[in-house]
Amino acid sequence: MDRTRVMILAIALLAVAPSQAFADATLFLGANTTPANRMVKGFAVGGSLLVLGFEIEYAHTPDDANTLAPALTTGMGNLLLQTPFELFGIQPYVTAGAGLYREKLGNTGHQETNVTLSSGGGIKIGLVGPVRLRVDYRVFKLAGGALSSPAHRVYAGLNLKF
């Protein structure tokens, strides 16, 4: 490549590069609906550059022996594809991730620890200043001998962007 092309390419890359990175943290409550509704609690911390984001997430759902619904604990790394701006205070996104899970059912002796893949999406809605409401839906494909796969989760949480 000659110098002119290299300079034009460098200027073009600088022009489309974001001027700053953004981060956020979310505390959430929701429902794991597979195989029966149980409360899920968790948190996520992430960052983004323009339209691509990354987050790490932890969530726990207790078991319910009456419905034979196992406890599910997940630790995930997720990629997010999101709009680079909020339109009317709303920022939609889609996500996919990979991580580890542990499924355990009371005193039955069942326990499975393995890998999981997830996909889903949601929205972040501006409330006041840097505080947003985050609403999310995920599907988890649990590998190995999981009793309930795929697992479905829906949650809402407070999201702080910084």
C-alpha positions in Angstrom: 0.0 0.0 0.0 1.3 3.4 -0.7 1.4 6.2 1.9 -1.7 8.0 0.6 -3.9 4.9 1.0 -2.5 4.2 4.5 -3.2 7.8 5.6 -6.8 7.7 4.2 -7.4 4.4 6.0 -6.0 5.8 9.3 -8.1 8.9 9.1 -11.2 6.9 8.3 -10.6 4.6 11.3 -10.1 7.6 13.6 -13.3 9.2 12.3 -15.5 6.2 13.1 -13.8 5.2 16.4 -15.7 6.1 19.6 -14.3 8.9 21.7 -14.9 7.0 24.9 -15.8 3.7 26.4 -18.9 3.1 28.5 -19.5 0.7 31.3 -22.5 -0.4 33.3 -23.5 -2.6 36.2 -26.9 -4.3 36.7 -28.5 -5.9 39.8 -31.5 -8.0 38.8 -34.4 -10.1 39.9 -36.6 -12.3 37.8 -37.9 -15.7 37.1 -36.3 -18.9 35.8 -39.4 -20.5 34.1 -38.0 -24.0 33.4 -39.4 -26.4 34.5 -41.3 -24.3 37.0 -41.3 -20.6 38.0 -38.6 -19.8 40.6 -37.0 -16.5 41.5 -33.6 -15.7 40.0 -31.2 -13.1 41.5 -28.0 -11.9 39.9 -25.7 -9.2 38.7 -23.8 -8.2 35.5 -20.9 -5.8 34.9 -19.8 -4.8 31.4 -18.5 -2.3 29.0 -19.1 -1.3 25.4 -17.6 0.5 22.5 -20.2 2.0 20.2 -22.3 -1.0 19.2 -20.4 -4.0 20.6 -20.4 -4.7 24.3 -19.1 -7.4 26.7 -20.3 -8.4 30.1 -19.7 -10.9 32.8 -22.8 -12.2 34.7 -23.6 -14.3 37.7 -27.1 -15.6 38.5 -28.7 -18.1 41.0 -32.0 -19.8 41.1 -33.0 -21.9 44.1 -34.5 -25.4 43.7 -38.1 -26.3 44.3 -38.4 -29.9 45.6 -42.2 -29.9 45.2 -42.1 -29.4 41.4 -38.7 -31.2 41.0 -37.2 -27.9 39.6 -33.5 -27.9 40.2 -31.4 -25.0 41.5 -29.4 -23.3 38.7 -26.3 -21.2 39.1 -24.7 -19.7 36.0 -21.5 -17.7 35.4 -21.4 -16.2 31.9 -19.4 -14.1 29.5 -21.7 -12.4 27.0 -21.3 -10.3 23.9 -23.9 -7.6 23.3 -24.8 -6.0 20.0 -26.7 -2.8 20.8 -27.7 0.5 19.3 -24.9 3.1 19.7 -27.5 5.6 21.2 -30.7 5.7 23.1 -33.8 6.5 21.1 -36.5 8.1 23.2 -34.5 6.9 26.3 -34.5 3.2 25.1 -31.5 1.2 24.0 -32.3 -2.3 22.6 -29.7 -5.1 22.4 -29.3 -8.7 21.5 -26.8 -11.0 23.3 -25.1 -14.3 23.1 -22.7 -15.9 25.6 -20.9 -18.9 27.0 -20.1 -20.0 30.5 -20.5 -22.6 33.2 -23.5 -23.8 35.1 -24.3 -25.9 38.1 -27.7 -27.6 38.4 -28.6 -29.3 41.7 -31.8 -30.9 43.0 -32.2 -31.0 46.7 -31.4 -34.3 48.4 -31.9 -36.4 45.3 -28.1 -36.6 44.7 -28.5 -35.0 41.3 -25.8 -32.4 40.5 -24.4 -31.4 37.1 -21.7 -28.9 36.4 -20.9 -28.2 32.7 -20.8 -25.6 30.0 -23.8 -23.6 28.7 -24.5 -21.3 25.8 -27.0 -18.5 26.0 -28.8 -16.2 23.6 -31.4 -13.5 24.1 -32.1 -9.8 24.1 -33.6 -6.9 26.0 -33.8 -3.2 26.4 -32.3 -0.6 28.7 -34.7 2.3 29.5 -33.4 5.6 30.9 -35.0 6.5 34.2 -33.0 9.4 35.8 -29.5 10.5 35.1 -27.2 7.4 34.8 -29.9 5.0 36.3 -31.7 2.8 33.8 -34.2 -0.1 34.0 -33.0 -3.2 32.2 -35.4 -5.9 31.0 -33.9 -9.1 29.6 -34.9 -12.5 28.3 -32.4 -15.4 27.9 -32.4 -19.0 26.8 -29.7 -21.3 28.2 -28.7 -24.5 26.4 -27.2 -26.6 29.2 -24.7 -29.3 28.1 -24.3 -32.7 29.7 -26.9 -34.3 32.0 -29.0 -31.3 32.9 -32.6 -32.1 34.0 -34.1 -28.9 32.4 -32.6 -27.7 29.1 -33.1 -25.3 27.6 -33.7 -23.1 30.6 -35.6 -19.8 30.1 -35.1 -16.7 32.2 -36.7 -13.3 32.3 -35.6 -10.5 34.6 -35.7 -6.8 35.3 -33.0 -4.9 37.1 -31.5 -1.5 37.9 -28.7 -0.6 35.6 -26.1 2.1 36.4 -24.1 3.4 33.5 -20.7 5.1 34.2 
